Amino acid sequence: MPDRLYMDHAAATPVVSAARDAVAAALAEWANPSSPHGEGRAARAALERARTRIARAYGWDGELIFTSGASESLAMALTRAELPRVLVSATEHEAVLRAAPEAARLPVLGNGTLDLDALAGALAAGPALVAVQWGNNETGVLQPIAAIAERVRAAGGLLLVDAAQMPVGWDDDDLPQLHADFIALSGHKRGGPAGVGALLIRDLSTLRPSGGQERGYRGGTENLPGALGFEAAVGVPEDLVYMAELRERLDSAIEAAGGEIVAVDADRRTPLIAAYRMPGVAATTQLIRFDLMGIAVSAGAACSSGTMRPSHVLAQMGMDADAANQVIRVSFGRSTSAGDIERFVGAWRTIHGEARMVPPGDDVAI
């Protein structure tokens, strides 16, 4: 029986050994960082070192507030930014749409990138907080952050970027660190423990404080073990060039086998996430068949795929419901290898081949 193949790193990537060791060491010598005694002061020093090192790893020279994860970071900025309006991309993560249900939604083009003309039109009504993802969690499409930021800044607004899927070490002119006012990060997307994340803030005066810990911007005892695990994880490199090569190899193999790449005409996609359509085979069937073959993938975001609701992302990109319901997501991590790609492609061909042998109108037998 072959080992299981995990290709759902966008949902959560395995905790790296350095992070496990850091969490274990912190738990062994736990103290409240807000306590005034020697143990508390030592914990505070460790927390501040982690804060500085995580910010440095992301190339950030502003403030960093520790949170429970990207969802809390997003909600914090969306509900407490010092601006009267919120605009969000229509393809944002469910965490954004839940936190800002009354926000105006900005349309995207067929390739998944934000409609910049629509953004400019919405900003003509006055300054707003604008929320966009760095890379879409379902399709991997990268937004033109610099172009978006230019329009937001010209209108006197603020830019919030959901960078939960952004690896440390990514380097280009569209880095959120160069343009955003707020950036939401997640520890468990980068090999750290669950339950810790961060909100990067360029200027604390743009966010209403709440009182309590974290410079008065988040109440509750600081999660020192989580912060130290997050710090250790971002210090473990991710080979982005290699992962880009793997995704391109998978793209080519899927196309050759009769599949479709979602957002293939997007200017840029993250090397870590890809979405593929298998014509004639429902995503639910694909997930079960892949799982039975020892391969873990997903359909859309992990927070919604359990309910198997239609993807709002694909719908906003103009994909019809039947086609959208045949799309799965494959995502890469530090452990993904060329052999993994070959194994996945072999399984994909098998499942697709089974579909071609089923009479029209029926589904592949589970």
C-alpha positions in Angstrom: 0.0 0.0 0.0 1.7 3.3 -1.1 2.0 6.2 1.4 -0.7 8.8 1.1 0.0 11.8 -1.1 -0.9 15.1 0.4 -1.6 17.8 -2.1 -3.8 20.2 -0.1 -1.2 22.5 1.3 -3.4 25.6 0.8 -5.7 24.3 3.4 -2.9 23.6 5.9 0.6 22.5 5.3 2.3 20.0 7.6 4.1 21.6 10.6 7.8 21.7 10.0 10.1 20.1 12.6 11.6 23.4 13.7 8.2 24.7 14.5 7.2 21.6 16.5 10.5 21.9 18.5 9.9 25.6 19.1 6.3 25.0 20.4 7.4 22.1 22.6 10.2 24.1 24.1 7.9 27.1 24.8 5.3 24.8 26.4 8.0 23.3 28.7 8.9 26.8 30.0 5.5 28.6 29.7 4.9 31.9 31.4 2.5 34.7 30.8 4.3 37.4 28.8 2.3 40.1 30.6 3.4 39.0 34.0 5.9 41.3 35.8 8.1 38.6 37.4 11.3 37.2 35.9 9.6 34.4 34.1 7.0 36.7 32.6 9.7 39.1 31.5 11.6 36.3 29.8 8.5 35.2 28.0 7.9 38.8 26.9 11.4 39.0 25.5 10.9 35.8 23.5 7.6 37.1 22.2 9.1 40.4 21.0 12.0 38.5 19.4 9.5 36.4 17.5 7.6 39.6 16.5 10.7 41.2 15.1 11.9 38.1 13.3 8.6 37.4 11.6 8.3 41.0 10.5 11.8 40.9 9.2 11.2 37.6 7.3 8.3 39.2 5.4 10.4 42.4 4.8 8.0 44.5 6.9 9.1 47.6 8.8 5.7 48.5 10.3 3.9 47.0 13.2 3.0 43.4 13.8 0.1 42.3 16.0 -0.2 38.6 16.8 -3.7 37.1 16.2 -5.3 33.6 16.2 -4.9 33.4 12.4 -5.6 35.2 9.1 -9.4 35.1 9.7 -9.1 37.2 12.9 -6.5 39.5 11.2 -8.9 40.2 8.4 -11.8 40.8 10.6 -9.8 43.1 12.8 -8.9 45.3 9.8 -12.3 45.1 8.1 -14.2 46.2 11.2 -11.8 48.6 12.9 -10.0 50.5 10.1 -10.5 54.2 10.5 -12.5 54.7 7.3 -16.3 54.8 6.7 -16.5 52.4 3.8 -15.3 48.9 2.9 -14.9 47.5 -0.7 -14.0 43.9 -1.2 -13.2 41.8 -4.3 -16.0 39.5 -5.2 -13.6 36.5 -5.1 -12.4 37.0 -1.6 -12.0 34.3 1.0 -15.2 33.5 2.9 -13.5 35.0 6.0 -13.6 38.4 4.3 -17.2 38.1 3.1 -18.4 37.0 6.5 -16.6 39.8 8.4 -17.8 42.5 6.0 -21.2 41.3 4.8 -22.4 44.9 4.0 -19.3 45.8 2.0 -19.7 46.6 -1.7 -18.3 43.8 -3.8 -16.0 44.7 -6.7 -16.2 42.5 -9.9 -13.3 40.6 -11.4 -12.4 39.9 -15.0 -12.7 36.5 -16.5 -9.1 35.7 -15.6 -9.9 36.3 -11.9 -8.1 39.7 -11.5 -9.8 42.7 -10.1 -11.6 45.0 -12.5 -9.5 48.1 -12.1 -12.1 50.3 -13.8 -14.8 49.2 -11.4 -12.4 49.9 -8.5 -11.8 53.4 -9.7 -15.5 53.9 -10.1 -16.2 52.7 -6.6 -13.5 54.9 -5.1 -14.9 58.0 -6.9 -17.5 58.0 -4.1 -14.8 58.6 -1.5 -12.0 56.9 0.5 -12.5 53.3 1.5 -10.7 50.3 2.9 -10.2 47.9 -0.1 -9.6 44.2 0.6 -8.0 41.9 -2.0 -6.1 38.6 -1.8 -2.5 38.4 -2.8 -3.2 35.0 -4.5 -6.6 33.5 -4.7 -7.0 30.5 -2.4 -8.9 28.5 -5.0 -7.3 29.4 -8.3 -3.9 30.8 -7.4 -4.5 33.9 -9.5 -2.3 36.8 -8.3 -3.8 40.2 -8.1 -1.9 43.3 -9.5 -1.3 44.7 -6.0 0.8 47.7 -7.2 -1.9 48.9 -9.6 -4.6 48.4 -7.0 -2.7 50.2 -4.4 -2.0 53.1 -6.7 -5.7 53.7 -7.2 -6.6 53.2 -3.5 -3.9 55.6 -2.4 -4.9 58.3 -4.9 -8.4 58.2 -3.5 -7.2 58.5 0.1 -8.1 54.9 1.0 -6.3 52.0 2.7 -5.4 48.6 1.2 -5.9 45.3 3.1 -4.2 42.3 1.5 -5.0 38.7 2.5 -1.6 37.1 2.2 -2.3 33.9 4.0 -1.2 31.9 0.9 1.9 34.1 0.3 5.2 32.2 1.0 8.1 33.9 2.7 10.7 34.7 0.1 8.4 35.7 -2.7 10.0 38.7 -4.5 8.5 40.9 -7.2 7.2 44.5 -7.7 3.7 43.5 -6.6 4.7 42.4 -3.1 2.0 43.5 -0.6 4.8 44.6 1.8 5.6 47.3 -0.7 2.1 48.6 -1.1 -0.4 47.5 1.5 -1.5 49.2 4.7 -2.7 46.0 6.3 -1.5 42.4 5.6 -3.1 39.3 7.1 -0.9 36.3 7.7 -1.5 32.7 8.8 0.9 30.4 10.7 -0.5 27.1 9.6 -0.3 27.9 5.9 3.5 28.2 6.2 4.4 25.2 8.3 3.7 26.7 11.7 1.1 25.6 14.2 -2.6 26.3 13.9 -4.1 29.1 16.0 -1.6 31.8 15.3 -1.3 34.5 12.7 -0.5 38.2 12.4 -1.8 41.5 11.2 0.9 43.7 9.7 0.0 47.3 10.1 1.8 50.2 8.4 0.4 52.9 10.7 -1.3 52.0 14.0 -3.3 55.3 13.9 -5.3 53.8 11.0 -6.8 51.1 13.2 -9.1 51.6 16.2 -7.6 50.0 19.4 -9.6 47.6 21.5 -7.7 47.6 24.7 -5.9 44.7 26.4 -2.7 43.1 25.1 -0.8 43.5 21.8 -0.2 47.2 22.2 -3.9 47.6 23.1 -5.1 46.2 19.8 -6.1 42.7 20.9 -7.1 41.4 24.3 -6.2 38.0 25.7 -3.1 36.2 26.9 -0.5 36.1 24.2 0.0 32.8 22.5 3.8 32.5 23.1 4.2 28.9 21.9 2.2 29.6 18.7 4.3 32.8 18.1 7.5 30.9 18.5 6.3 28.1 16.2 5.3 30.7 13.6 8.8 32.3 13.9 10.5 29.0 13.4 8.4 28.1 10.4 9.1 31.2 8.5 12.8 30.5 8.9 12.5 27.3 6.9 12.9 28.1 3.2 10.3 27.2 0.6 11.8 26.4 -2.8 9.5 28.5 -4.9 11.4 28.0 -8.2 11.1 24.3 -7.9 7.5 24.5 -7.0 6.8 26.7 -10.0 8.5 24.1 -12.2 6.3 21.3 -10.6 3.1 23.3 -11.2 4.0 24.0 -14.8 4.8 20.3 -15.3 1.4 19.5 -13.8 -0.4 22.1 -16.0 1.1 20.6 -19.1 0.2 17.0 -18.1 -3.4 17.9 -17.2 -3.9 19.7 -20.6 -2.4 16.7 -22.5 -4.8 14.4 -20.7 -7.8 16.4 -21.7 -8.2 18.6 -18.6 -8.5 22.3 -18.3 -6.5 24.8 -16.3 -8.7 27.3 -14.5 -7.5 30.9 -15.2 -4.9 29.8 -17.6 -5.0 33.2 -19.2 -4.2 35.1 -16.0 -1.0 37.0 -16.2 0.4 35.5 -13.0 -0.5 32.6 -10.7 1.1 31.5 -7.5 3.4 28.4 -7.9 1.6 26.9 -4.9 -2.0 26.6 -6.0 -3.7 25.4 -9.2 -7.3 24.6 -10.1 -8.2 22.0 -12.8 -11.4 20.9 -14.4 -12.0 17.3 -15.3 -14.8 17.4 -17.9 -17.6 15.1 -17.2 -16.6 14.2 -13.7 -18.1 15.9 -10.7 -15.6 17.4 -8.2 -17.3 15.3 -5.4 -16.6 12.1 -7.3 -13.0 13.2 -8.0 -12.4 13.9 -4.3 -13.6 10.5 -3.3 -11.7 8.6 -6.1 -8.5 10.5 -5.3 -8.9 9.8 -1.6 -9.5 6.1 -2.3 -6.3 6.1 -4.3 -4.4 7.7 -1.4 -4.3 11.3 -2.6 -5.6 14.3 -0.7 -6.9 17.2 -2.8 -9.8 19.6 -2.3 -12.6 21.4 -4.2 -12.4 25.1 -3.4 -11.5 26.4 0.0 -11.3 24.0 3.0 -13.7 26.1 5.0 -16.5 25.5 2.4 -15.6 22.3 0.6 -17.0 20.2 3.4 -20.4 21.6 2.4 -19.6 21.2 -1.3 -21.4 24.5 -2.1 -20.8 26.0 -5.6 -17.6 28.1 -5.7 -18.4 31.8 -5.6 -14.9 32.4 -7.0 -15.5 30.4 -10.2 -19.0 31.9 -10.6 -17.6 35.4 -10.3 -15.1 34.6 -13.0 -18.0 33.7 -15.3 -17.7 29.9 -15.3 -21.0 28.1 -15.6 -22.2 26.0 -12.7 -21.8 22.6 -14.5 -18.2 23.3 -15.4 -17.4 24.8 -11.9 -18.7 21.7 -10.3 -16.0 19.7 -12.1 -13.1 21.7 -10.7 -10.7 20.6 -8.0 -7.8 22.4 -6.3 -4.2 21.1 -6.1 -1.7 22.8 -3.9 2.0 22.4 -3.2 4.3 22.5 -0.2 7.8 21.9 0.9 7.4 18.2 0.6 6.0 18.0 -2.9 8.2 16.2 -5.4 8.4 15.4 -9.1 7.4 11.9 -8.2 4.3 13.2 -6.5 3.3 15.0 -9.7 3.7 11.8 -11.7 1.6 9.9 -9.2 -1.1 12.5 -9.3 -1.2 12.6 -13.1 -1.5 8.9 -13.2 -4.4 8.9 -10.9 -6.0 11.8 -12.8 -5.8 9.8 -16.1 -7.3 6.8 -14.5 -10.3 8.7 -13.1 -10.8 10.6 -16.4 -10.5 7.3 -18.3 -13.2 5.8 -16.2 -15.5 8.7 -17.0 -15.1 8.1 -20.7 -16.4 4.6 -20.3 -19.6 5.7 -18.5 -22.8 6.3 -20.5 -23.8 10.0 -20.9 -25.9 11.2 -18.0 -24.4 8.8 -15.5 -21.6 9.5 -13.1 -18.4 7.5 -12.4 -19.0 4.6 -10.0 -17.5 5.1 -6.6 
